[in-house]
């Protein structure tokens, strides 16, 4: 049971705020420790698919997010050089909403709802280490202060000290791929669709945000040169434009308008073998970092938050509740992470028989059996943790 129980959430991002809100709604007294001096988010977009959107609906924040986020109508796979469509996946079903969301808007909606539910935010609180204890956790701050906490939820990303504490032998490796991200203002509203331009060893995704005059771009390139992990490393926009110089004129014109670009290396992290230990649990990227090839990072974190709060609210024994949470979440998240890993190869096929065969098969499926390809990831998108 959660009524009156003190819970500490480490991390004030999407997963942490969603968890804090869900726990508070079940009666917990929640405090969020966030290292930033204020709650802000990077200027980047995310796709909230139906499985994540159902959680936002259950948390009563979907309407606030929908007011600022275009509802996606399709995902279109396109050839890199000519821009010709290879396959189109319609997303217009009324009962399966799919939204193109600015991260800052989602974080703001979750923060407002969490504070209204009584969640206390401790900003500027940077955690250096988390250690499980018999009755809770010992949290060491960067200034050396050691604090004792009760039930603790680590939603502080892939570099979470709690992940290290529970999985000391977990090691990532560089995938040989880097990604750029940026948002680019445009003069006229774009269609509410996600377009994936597939090229040899590279692909680029673009879709509109907010009033559809701001375009989110994520571009991935295979390369031997290593790049640091994390979203905060600035790069020269010319590097991005040069990497995609042979893509269609539509994209070259868009990239020429980029003013601020961020670059990060894509590392493959194993899904954590251990998610919880009596009074400590991992959530979101702290448990299951994923590559950005299935657009499920934020959606998995939202699912985690809802399931965790429900498990803790339904079982009076915290240890049993956390074991159930891990049992419910780990197999699904591991499958999604593997599917994202596999998807990278599909976008980066090089000219030759394999690329020709795959693209021909997709075009044929579009014409004769579109439901076959469209339903490939129904197990991801139609899953409902709130049911």
TIVO-938205 format. One record per atom (N, C-alpha, C): x, y, z; residue in three letters. Coordinates in steps of 0.001 Angstrom, whole numbers, plus 500000, padded with zeros to 6 digits. Atoms other than C-alpha are relative to their C-alpha. Layout:
TIVO-938205
XYZALA;...
This chain:
TIVO-938205
500840498796500000UNK;500000500000500000UNK;500864501237500000UNK;499210498790500138UNK;501168503496499211UNK;499494501167500830UNK;500582498848499315UNK;498881505738501267UNK;500897500422501164UNK;499148499435498968UNK;501123507949503357UNK;501449499580499942UNK;498618500476500066UNK;504311506131502345UNK;500891501037499321UNK;499038499081500591UNK;507350508302501638UNK;500785499281498902UNK;499297500569501150UNK;508873507626498212UNK;500884501088499403UNK;499074499081500654UNK;511920509262496644UNK;500197499553498557UNK;499744500262501412UNK;512222509487492873UNK;501229500800499597UNK;498791499328500462UNK;515657510296491462UNK;499873500218498501UNK;500139499673501414UNK;515352512099488124UNK;498674500653499690UNK;501212499258500308UNK;512872514692486927UNK;499708500084498519UNK;500358500070501411UNK;512546513641483300UNK;498628499389499813UNK;501323500535500315UNK;509591511999481601UNK;499651498823500908UNK;500285501168499178UNK;509863508675483437UNK;499874500336501469UNK;500033499647498591UNK;510610510206486828UNK;498752500764500379UNK;501199499213499688UNK;507765512725486699UNK;498734499163499857UNK;501167500867500146UNK;505307510142485400UNK;499875499064501197UNK;500032500869498830UNK;506279507801488237UNK;499567500764501237UNK;500359499182498845UNK;506042510582490813UNK;498509500298500008UNK;501427499694500109UNK;502587511543489551UNK;499154498769500292UNK;500782501220499785UNK;501310507964489448UNK;500045499561501458UNK;499876500390498591UNK;502639507224492958UNK;499204500942500897UNK;500743499026499193UNK;501177510440494371UNK;498496499792499869UNK;501426500235500207UNK;497793509642492857UNK;499508498805500815UNK;500350501147499162UNK;497871506406494859UNK;500224500282501483UNK;499915499625498601UNK;498489508313498072UNK;501386500110500581UNK;498632499909499481UNK;502288508280498385UNK;500406501459500189UNK;499385498691499812UNK;504234511264499688UNK;501326499985499231UNK;498905500156500945UNK;506676511737496823UNK;500891501238499970UNK;498997498956500205UNK;509874513778496617UNK;500858499616498804UNK;499160500221501179UNK;511774514118493347UNK;501322500733500185UNK;498666499400499977UNK;515533514718493397UNK;500457500194498561UNK;499608499681501374UNK;516563516476490191UNK;501265500848500033UNK;498718499312499969UNK;520108517616489455UNK;499961501398499386UNK;500061498687500651UNK;519117520572487258UNK;499422501042500950UNK;500532498943499142UNK;518436523925488948UNK;498562500368499681UNK;501398499818500372UNK;515137524103487071UNK;499611498897499030UNK;500484501054500885UNK;512976521657485159UNK;499875500563498596UNK;500038499612501413UNK;513713522199481494UNK;500262498753499180UNK;499722501123500875UNK;513969519896478519UNK;500675500496498742UNK;499329499673501243UNK;516055519811475401UNK;498963500232498918UNK;500896499718501107UNK;514500521116472213UNK;499982498846499026UNK;500041501182500853UNK;513709517748470713UNK;498615499392500049UNK;501301500628500071UNK;510700515755469651UNK;500063498528500324UNK;500161501432499794UNK;509462512311470559UNK;498648499595499434UNK;501270500532500460UNK;506727510104469189UNK;499373499201501143UNK;500734500737498983UNK;504172508977471742UNK;498979499131499276UNK;500862500962500686UNK;502578505854470315UNK;498836499618500914UNK;501198500274499193UNK;499235504453471529UNK;500281499368501361UNK;499704500630498716UNK;500818502340474283UNK;500451501013501043UNK;499620498938499076UNK;502397505439475831UNK;498872500979500236UNK;501089499030499883UNK;499387507642475146UNK;498944499537500999UNK;500980500516499039UNK;497128505356477169UNK;500417500312501438UNK;499530499642498666UNK;499307506016480204UNK;499739501477500272UNK;500278498574499817UNK;499033509781479677UNK;498518500236500238UNK;501440499881499758UNK;495264509370479472UNK;499653499572501422UNK;500277500483498649UNK;495233507361482696UNK;500487500978501063UNK;499463499005499066UNK;497315510076484378UNK;499334501368499844UNK;500777498763500225UNK;494908512773483082UNK;500862501171499526UNK;499193498925500584UNK;497593514733481231UNK;499942499974498472UNK;500024500140501450UNK;496805513608477674UNK;499414501224499316UNK;500630498844500648UNK;494526516554476910UNK;500948501193499933UNK;499058498880499990UNK;497169519088477919UNK;501091499803498963UNK;498957500288500981UNK;499772517379475749UNK;499434500065498582UNK;500607500011501329UNK;497394516907472805UNK;499767501401499466UNK;500255498623500433UNK;496639520624472726UNK;501215500626499339UNK;498762499434500544UNK;500290521279471783UNK;500700499072499027UNK;499290501035500746UNK;501084518170469754UNK;499183499503498825UNK;500738500535501142UNK;500061517199466215UNK;499747498504500157UNK;500302501430500020UNK;498367513854465907UNK;500502499427498681UNK;499373500539501206UNK;500402511790463461UNK;498995499198499180UNK;500898500698500902UNK;498583510471460417UNK;500658498816499295UNK;499328501080500723UNK;501253508201458940UNK;501491500014500294UNK;498541500113500093UNK;504826506948458931UNK;500311499591498567UNK;499675500280501396UNK;506307507024455440UNK;501489499678499864UNK;498630500392500305UNK;509460505151454431UNK;500318500449498575UNK;499690499413501303UNK;511211506904451547UNK;501444499703499598UNK;498659500173500537UNK;514219506367449306UNK;500798501280500201UNK;499194498834499640UNK;517095508673450205UNK;500285500913498820UNK;499499499173501097UNK;518111509866446746UNK;498884500750499272UNK;501094499376500737UNK;514840510543444973UNK;498845500427500899UNK;501107499682499112UNK;512548510764447986UNK;498752499212499710UNK;501176500786500372UNK;510211508210446424UNK;499533499154501181UNK;500550500775498894UNK;507885506457448835UNK;500185498510499766UNK;499819501444500042UNK;508717502824449587UNK;498840499293500693UNK;501105500600499249UNK;506026502083452147UNK;499383501078500881UNK;500710499059499146UNK;503387503996454097UNK;499164499236501011UNK;500771500610498918UNK;501892503038457446UNK;499000501023500528UNK;500997499052499486UNK;498605504873458193UNK;499881499902501519UNK;500119499967498543UNK;498170505961461814UNK;498738500730500445UNK;501150499141499740UNK;494787507630461664UNK;498868499391500794UNK;501105500616499264UNK;492715505182463739UNK;499671500791501264UNK;500426499174498867UNK;490680507070466326UNK;500322499357501334UNK;499778500681498732UNK;491206504405468979UNK;501476499698500262UNK;498571500205499811UNK;495003504361468537UNK;500751501315499736UNK;499379498687500237UNK;496204507970468918UNK;501519499932500054UNK;498541499963500135UNK;499789508667467933UNK;500375501474499849UNK;499724498563499994UNK;501211512098468731UNK;501484500299499842UNK;498647499494500214UNK;504317514040467705UNK;500216501120501015UNK;499985499201498779UNK;505373515703470947UNK;501371500645500219UNK;498779499335499552UNK;507950518268471973UNK;500255499569501445UNK;499695500514498665UNK;509719516837475014UNK;499684501031501081UNK;500229498960498996UNK;509489520168476840UNK;498526500123500351UNK;501437499898499742UNK;505698520208476472UNK;499508498836500856UNK;500393501158499200UNK;505339516694477865UNK;500516500132501428UNK;499440499822498659UNK;507664517419480786UNK;499214501056500769UNK;500748498933499331UNK;505782520640481569UNK;498635499506500469UNK;501320500519499619UNK;502419518831481593UNK;500107499040501180UNK;499808500938498895UNK;503720516060483853UNK;500386500730501285UNK;499572499242498820UNK;505381518570486200UNK;498821500718500641UNK;501159499279499455UNK;502228520652486579UNK;499058499047500726UNK;500897500967499374UNK;500130517581487324UNK;500616499408501269UNK;499334500581498827UNK;502720516152489729UNK;499968500965501180UNK;500014499022498906UNK;502981519353491751UNK;498589500197500528UNK;501388499886499551UNK;499193519616491846UNK;499605498808500867UNK;500289501199499204UNK;499165516083493299UNK;500809499956501289UNK;499253499916498753UNK;501521517162496087UNK;501444499552499935UNK;498606500419500143UNK;504863515998494695UNK;500919501172500323UNK;499017498979499627UNK;507800517934496186UNK;501213499855499094UNK;498842499997500889UNK;510594518897493786UNK;501208500585500733UNK;498728499504499469UNK;514138519226495139UNK;500951500185498819UNK;499180499709501167UNK;515999520935492318UNK;501443500274500411UNK;498595499772499711UNK;519751521297492058UNK;500587498964500941UNK;499556501072499102UNK;520209518003493924UNK;500599498886499152UNK;499314500956500866UNK;522804515919492120UNK;500449498789500812UNK;499710501247499294UNK;523108512299493202UNK;501274499381499445UNK;498740500628500400UNK;526570510712493147UNK;499950498490500132UNK;500056501444499774UNK;525738507256494510UNK;498721499641500743UNK;501168500534499300UNK;522813505149495697UNK;500343498588500441UNK;499704501333499479UNK;523249502108497930UNK;498790499468500749UNK;501114500604499249UNK;520464499771499085UNK;500402499739501449UNK;499810500300498584UNK;520111499416502847UNK;498822499147500471UNK;501096500865499533UNK;517935497083504961UNK;498641500688500057UNK;501266499298499838UNK;515283499745505543UNK;499763501064498940UNK;500168498976501013UNK;515754501902502457UNK;501257500136499172UNK;498789499756500779UNK;518625503530500568UNK;500820501109500648UNK;499101498910499640UNK;521649505671501333UNK;500365500730498712UNK;499741499207501198UNK;521917508470498782UNK;501100501005500311UNK;498885499071499846UNK;525221510299498496UNK;499896501081498935UNK;500066498881500932UNK;525034513748496941UNK;501403500400499553UNK;498707499613500547UNK;527800515343494895UNK;500833500809500982UNK;499240499229499012UNK;528757517598497819UNK;500478499139501170UNK;499553500914498960UNK;529428514512499948UNK;498968499688501060UNK;501062500258499030UNK;526236514668501980UNK;499377498628499764UNK;500650501306500094UNK;524740511247502730UNK;498636500097500666UNK;501365499928499495UNK;520980511051503152UNK;499386498601500039UNK;500741501258499904UNK;518811508153504282UNK;498601500196499432UNK;501320499932500618UNK;515695507532502207UNK;499326498644500114UNK;500756501243500017UNK;512952504947502173UNK;499973499425498599UNK;500145500529501352UNK;511607503439498974UNK;500512501018498990UNK;499367499106500963UNK;513643504923496104UNK;499834499448498594UNK;500168500349501402UNK;512891504888492385UNK;501044500767499199UNK;498943499370500798UNK;515878505564490122UNK;499540500128498559UNK;500436499697501364UNK;514650507230486942UNK;500935501048499413UNK;499008498983500351UNK;517865509130486283UNK;500866499610498816UNK;499347500217501269UNK;518854507705482922UNK;501020498880499984UNK;499130501151500219UNK;521372505273481527UNK;501280500051500821UNK;498824499891499140UNK;524197506620483733UNK;499614500009501474UNK;500513500003498639UNK;522151506078486882UNK;500957499305500971UNK;499201500682498972UNK;524263505352489984UNK;499308498751500545UNK;500721501172499511UNK;521531502935491036UNK;500153498822499050UNK;499769501074500978UNK;521942500941487817UNK;501354499345500261UNK;498663500518499721UNK;525639500606488623UNK;499997499191501299UNK;500041500693498710UNK;524873499604492220UNK;499372498616499879UNK;500701501275500138UNK;522496496831491139UNK;500597499106498916UNK;499438500753501129UNK;524381495794487980UNK;501439500441499766UNK;498633499471500091UNK;528078496470488557UNK;500790499508498798UNK;499242500539501126UNK;529233494338485615UNK;499407500356498651UNK;500642499614501254UNK;526969495891482985UNK;500892500982499243UNK;499120499151500797UNK;529067497408480163UNK;499392500239498622UNK;500499499710501339UNK;527897499192477000UNK;501115499869498958UNK;498995499948501061UNK;529626499088473621UNK;499498500904498877UNK;500317499084501087UNK;529757501548470730UNK;499503499209498798UNK;500624500731501107UNK;527517500450467851UNK;500608500320498648UNK;499509499556501298UNK;529526502197465145UNK;499037500943499317UNK;500973499053500537UNK;526727504719464702UNK;499957501250500871UNK;500209498749499280UNK;526268508350465649UNK;498684500602499539UNK;501276499373500337UNK;523126510443465668UNK;500079501500500241UNK;500195498566499816UNK;522420514116465209UNK;498527500248500313UNK;501375499557499808UNK;519307515842466457UNK;499966501510499921UNK;500200498557500041UNK;517979519317465858UNK;498529500271499732UNK;501322499537500403UNK;514766521269465457UNK;500204501205499088UNK;499818498988501038UNK;514351523546462443UNK;498665500685499721UNK;501233499293500364UNK;511697526263461975UNK;499810500001498484UNK;500325499921501428UNK;509942526229458591UNK;498874501007499811UNK;500945498915500273UNK;507722528784456890UNK;498546499550499993UNK;501380500461500101UNK;504622526667456297UNK;499826498695500759UNK;500284501192499205UNK;502942523940458293UNK;500217498736499172UNK;499755501274500666UNK;504091520440457393UNK;498882499016500334UNK;501006501030499731UNK;501815517437457159UNK;500378499253501270UNK;499718500676498729UNK;501486515626460517UNK;500366498538499778UNK;499518501332500310UNK;503525512614459470UNK;501479499894500346UNK;498575500268499823UNK;506874511034460266UNK;500525499387498710UNK;499388500489501228UNK;509086510521457213UNK;501388499463500328UNK;498708500652499784UNK;512036508125457283UNK;500682499849498643UNK;499244500060501241UNK;514589508609454501UNK;501131498992500193UNK;499088501118499787UNK;516611505399454128UNK;501100500017498958UNK;498859499960500902UNK;520105505519452651UNK;501054498991500390UNK;498933500950499687UNK;523252503400452539UNK;500785500432501232UNK;499267499683498783UNK;524667503366456048UNK;499490501208500748UNK;500548498790499376UNK;522457506306457020UNK;498485500002499876UNK;501407499684500193UNK;518894507326457625UNK;499680501282500759UNK;500426498753499366UNK;517059510490458625UNK;498497499956500202UNK;501417499916499659UNK;513708510928460364UNK;499646501454500240UNK;500461498639499715UNK;511786514165460311UNK;498481499995500170UNK;501440499839499797UNK;508364515166461619UNK;499758501343500686UNK;500285498672499446UNK;506627518388462712UNK;499593499947501462UNK;500383499843498605UNK;506066519595466255UNK;499113501241500151UNK;500797498835499596UNK;503664522040467917UNK;499065500450498888UNK;500913499506501036UNK;502024524168465199UNK;500366499491498615UNK;499527500637501227UNK;503731522027462529UNK;500919500902499178UNK;499001499148500644UNK;506137524856461712UNK;501372499870500657UNK;498718500346499397UNK;508922523357463790UNK;500242498520499698UNK;499743501362500462UNK;510540520218462372UNK;501064499356500875UNK;499030500781499244UNK;512265517621464516UNK;500763499094499040UNK;499147500820500862UNK;515195515881462828UNK;500880499121500870UNK;499025500938499433UNK;517078512785463957UNK;500656499296498825UNK;499260500567501125UNK;519787511622461566UNK;501095499083500534UNK;499058501014499511UNK;521918508498462032UNK;500952499608498881UNK;498979500386500966UNK;525177507615460295UNK;500893498921500603UNK;499016500991499597UNK;527370504538460495UNK;501396500580499786UNK;498634499505500137UNK;530984505478461144UNK;500901499284501006UNK;499029500617499105UNK;534130504140462736UNK;500370500928501141UNK;499590499021498993UNK;534870507343464622UNK;499028500037501162UNK;500810500014498793UNK;533619507253468180UNK;499503501398500331UNK;500535498736499493UNK;531400510007469587UNK;499473499765501399UNK;500421500145498603UNK;530506510658473216UNK;498502499727500085UNK;501393500324499764UNK;527226509354474605UNK;499331501158500725UNK;500737498907499363UNK;524556511839475661UNK;499542501010498980UNK;500661499125500970UNK;522353514440473998UNK;500480501452500035UNK;499671498593499771UNK;524147517602475041UNK;501277500455499309UNK;498746499668500666UNK;527200517602472734UNK;499702500744498695UNK;500269499182501184UNK;527013520412470189UNK;500929499600498852UNK;499206500279501187UNK;528234519907466648UNK;499747501091498974UNK;500138499033501079UNK;528723522049463570UNK;498894499525499049UNK;501054500413500931UNK;525551521998461413UNK;500540499573498640UNK;499419500371501293UNK;527825521726458382UNK;500380498524499962UNK;499661501420499961UNK;528897518271459527UNK;498772499150499678UNK;501251500718500287UNK;525292517093459458UNK;499654500131498520UNK;500346499787501411UNK;524647518646456043UNK;500930499213499080UNK;499040500711500837UNK;527817517093454625UNK;499750498494500025UNK;500246501434499898UNK;526922513615455907UNK;498829499552499138UNK;501199500353500763UNK;523627513743453977UNK;499921500794498696UNK;499953499148501179UNK;524755515739450946UNK;499416499320498767UNK;500532500701501155UNK;523623513011448523UNK;498541499604500171UNK;501428500250499836UNK;520087512841449926UNK;499203500968499123UNK;500837499261500937UNK;517161514349448024UNK;500003501501500311UNK;499975498541499806UNK;516940518148447529UNK;499103500483501135UNK;500915499627498920UNK;513993518347449931UNK;500708499989501358UNK;499293500096498726UNK;516208517212452800UNK;501206500910500057UNK;498829499108499995UNK;519284519147451751UNK;499587501427500325UNK;500484498647499705UNK;517258522367451841UNK;499642500142501468UNK;500367499956498591UNK;515925521505455282UNK;501248500083500877UNK;498800500038499168UNK;519362520710456729UNK;500827501275499861UNK;499276498731500185UNK;520836523902455256UNK;499495501077500955UNK;500586499002499104UNK;518509525802457602UNK;500272499697501472UNK;499720500363498606UNK;519736524040460762UNK;500987500977500621UNK;499146499031499311UNK;521263526454463266UNK;500709499399501209UNK;499448500599498790UNK;521858524348466392UNK;499829498492499906UNK;500002501441500225UNK;522809520688466131UNK;500739499314501141UNK;499371500790498947UNK;523661518068468740UNK;500336498619499442UNK;499500501279500477UNK;525636514875468130UNK;500262499082501182UNK;499640500946498945UNK;525895511739470240UNK;500271498625499401UNK;499716501353500418UNK;527309508267469892UNK;498935499049500499UNK;501006500986499627UNK;524895505347469945UNK;500695498776500589UNK;499422501128499288UNK;525901502743472508UNK;498892499005500328UNK;500970501031499652UNK;524157499456473057UNK;500246499563501438UNK;499948500398498596UNK;523453498809476725UNK;499132498776500200UNK;500883501128499696UNK;522148495492477968UNK;498863500434500912UNK;501077499800499040UNK;518780495516479659UNK;500504499497501356UNK;499480500350498676UNK;519582495451483377UNK;499522498611500422UNK;500358501309499493UNK;519666491960484818UNK;499238500099501320UNK;500640499787498694UNK;518611493282488233UNK;499342501370499987UNK;500759498749500019UNK;515893495950488422UNK;499689500519501393UNK;500453499562498683UNK;515220496078492141UNK;500702499188501091UNK;499382500653498848UNK;516561495218495562UNK;499321500528501266UNK;500728499705498760UNK;514043495447498396UNK;499383501400500003UNK;500544498636499889UNK;513702499263498616UNK;500497500922498893UNK;499447499218501110UNK;515270500394495332UNK;499575499360498690UNK;500421500530501296UNK;513955500053491774UNK;500454500925498882UNK;499630499259501204UNK;515111501120488324UNK;498773500211499124UNK;501123499669500877UNK;512793502773485801UNK;500535500719498768UNK;499611499306501227UNK;513105503932482190UNK;501391499604499540UNK;498667500280500537UNK;516575504248480678UNK;500952499427501037UNK;499151500596498970UNK;518137503313484006UNK;499902498481499963UNK;500207501448500068UNK;516701499820483458UNK;500218499442498605UNK;499998500566501356UNK;516500499464479678UNK;500298501078498949UNK;499654499041501065UNK;518367502007477527UNK;499771499352498635UNK;500304500557501314UNK;517347501601473908UNK;500518500905498905UNK;499619499215501165UNK;518546502712470502UNK;498742500627499398UNK;501185499244500446UNK;516267505232468740UNK;499415499510498685UNK;500454500536501273UNK;515087502895465976UNK;498603499414500059UNK;501391500432499884UNK;511610502074467262UNK;499160501050500714UNK;500697498883499357UNK;510703505368468992UNK;499242499562501242UNK;500702500547498845UNK;509906503582472260UNK;500633500366501341UNK;499355499674498732UNK;512242505072474892UNK;499055500643501000UNK;500923499308499101UNK;509732507485476395UNK;498763499166500283UNK;501201500827499814UNK;506829505098475853UNK;500232498891501020UNK;499699501028499008UNK;508535502332477813UNK;500079500591501402UNK;499909499363498686UNK;509278504765480649UNK;498613500307500558UNK;501365499736499555UNK;505618505780480798UNK;499320498708500451UNK;500558501289499586UNK;504568502134480897UNK;500574499568501347UNK;499356500356498728UNK;507114501471483668UNK;499335500725501165UNK;500523499174498913UNK;505752504330485756UNK;498630499516500446UNK;501360500425499655UNK;502162503136485577UNK;500002498633500687UNK;499967501353499436UNK;502962499475486278UNK;500610500005501395UNK;499361499925498693UNK;505288500320489161UNK;499032500501501061UNK;500939499434499022UNK;502692502485490900UNK;498868499029500296UNK;501094500949499770UNK;499984499881490406UNK;500461498830500864UNK;499487501121499201UNK;502152497057491780UNK;500150500405501463UNK;499789499547498624UNK;503066499096494861UNK;498688500303500712UNK;501286499674499377UNK;499473500159495452UNK;499190498760500328UNK;500817501202499832UNK;498091496629495202UNK;500583498996500986UNK;499367500981499115UNK;500589494785497400UNK;500546500699501238UNK;499518499335498784UNK;501238495708501043UNK;501478499756500278UNK;498588500299499785UNK;504711494159500877UNK;500821500591498865UNK;499239499298501027UNK;507155496418499018UNK;500893499062499211UNK;499102500921500698UNK;509603493629498243UNK;499234499190498952UNK;500801500796500928UNK;506891491491496645UNK;499522500847498828UNK;500476499098501054UNK;505550494480494698UNK;501096500299498987UNK;498899499694500914UNK;508969495309493251UNK;500396498785499178UNK;499730501226500755UNK;509584491696492267UNK;498972499830498893UNK;501058500105501013UNK;506247491704490458UNK;500194501034498899UNK;499727498943500981UNK;507081495004488746UNK;501068499542499012UNK;498924500467500882UNK;510330493560487382UNK;499524498852499118UNK;500479501149500766UNK;508634490343486296UNK;499056500424498875UNK;500933499517501012UNK;505955492274484408UNK;500694500809498909UNK;499416499047500933UNK;508266494768482743UNK;501221499494499240UNK;498733500335500630UNK;511592493139482004UNK;499848499236498680UNK;500091500721501283UNK;510535490609479303UNK;499520500886498853UNK;500510499131501074UNK;508538493190477333UNK;501056501014499580UNK;499001498988500342UNK;511242495854477529UNK;501182499382499261UNK;498902500674500691UNK;513946493373476514UNK;499636499705498550UNK;500441500286501369UNK;511902492396473462UNK;499965501276499163UNK;500043498732500728UNK;511362496043472470UNK;501408500480499685UNK;498615499568500223UNK;515058496875472898UNK;500629499186498880UNK;499446500840501061UNK;516013493914470694UNK;499397500359498652UNK;500643499607501253UNK;513478494956468052UNK;500578501308499477UNK;499370498745500416UNK;514988498453468012UNK;501394499740499446UNK;498677500356500505UNK;518456496944467591UNK;499906499440498582UNK;500155500643501302UNK;517253494857464659UNK;499560500991498923UNK;500546499059500969UNK;515504497797462993UNK;501080500844499346UNK;498936499164500543UNK;518770499687462466UNK;500459499488498641UNK;499525500567501259UNK;519855497293459718UNK;499008500238498870UNK;501016499833501039UNK;516557497696457864UNK;500056501375499361UNK;499963498641500521UNK;517076501443457447UNK;501273500301499214UNK;498677499632500506UNK;520724501293456306UNK;500500499081498886UNK;499586500918501054UNK;520744498796453433UNK;500741500739498891UNK;499187499386501053UNK;523373499564450809UNK;499528499523498630UNK;500436500389501347UNK;522747499471447037UNK;500469498593499644UNK;499668501376500351UNK;522651495924445766UNK;498765499127500042UNK;501152500910500062UNK;520424492850445563UNK;499128500022501251UNK;500787500031498766UNK;519387492933449232UNK;499096501221500109UNK;500805498778499929UNK;518245496564449163UNK;498870499960498982UNK;501014500076501048UNK;516428496016445863UNK;498880499043500402UNK;501002500994499626UNK;514679492906447188UNK;499114500488501133UNK;500768499528498851UNK;513624494496450475UNK;499041501108499585UNK;500862498891500408UNK;512301497680448880UNK;498898499525499050UNK;501025500556500891UNK;510503495700446166UNK;498922499278500797UNK;500963500714499163UNK;508884493520448817UNK;499106500971500769UNK;500799499013499278UNK;507763496578450798UNK;498980500658499078UNK;500937499384500956UNK;506226498177447709UNK;498880499026499638UNK;501020501003500310UNK;504441494921446883UNK;499028499836501172UNK;500858500111498819UNK;503161494641450450UNK;499070501195500120UNK;500820498787499962UNK;501916498236450275UNK;498797499864499072UNK;501058500100501007UNK;499878497352447213UNK;499025498863500285UNK;500835501192499930UNK;498595493856447987UNK;499644499556501424UNK;500273500466498628UNK;498828493231451753UNK;500593500966501019UNK;499393499019499093UNK;499571496424453674UNK;499861499638501464UNK;500229500359498598UNK;498171494932456881UNK;501102499101500544UNK;498956500911499541UNK;501011492392457003UNK;501151500774500617UNK;498906499174499471UNK;503750495007457438UNK;499475500900501111UNK;500558499070499014UNK;501477497400459340UNK;499838499336501364UNK;500237500680498738UNK;500795494758461971UNK;501234499423500654UNK;498770500607499479UNK;504431493806462547UNK;500270500391501441UNK;499710499517498655UNK;504668495929465679UNK;498739500284500808UNK;501217499855499196UNK;501103495690466945UNK;500248499597501449UNK;499717500444498634UNK;502504493866469976UNK;500635501107500835UNK;499440498837499294UNK;504313497114470843UNK;498922501045500216UNK;500840498814499977UNK;501780499786470010UNK;498613499783500566UNK;501361500249499516UNK;498496498119470953UNK;499953499426501405UNK;499925500494498626UNK;499675496923474333UNK;499476501079500949UNK;500623499034499094UNK;497757498571477176UNK;500273499611501451UNK;499679500322498604UNK;499312498545480652UNK;498924500494500958UNK;501029499444499110UNK;496312500450482027UNK;498752499130500054UNK;501219500842500074UNK;493780497723481155UNK;499861499172501272UNK;
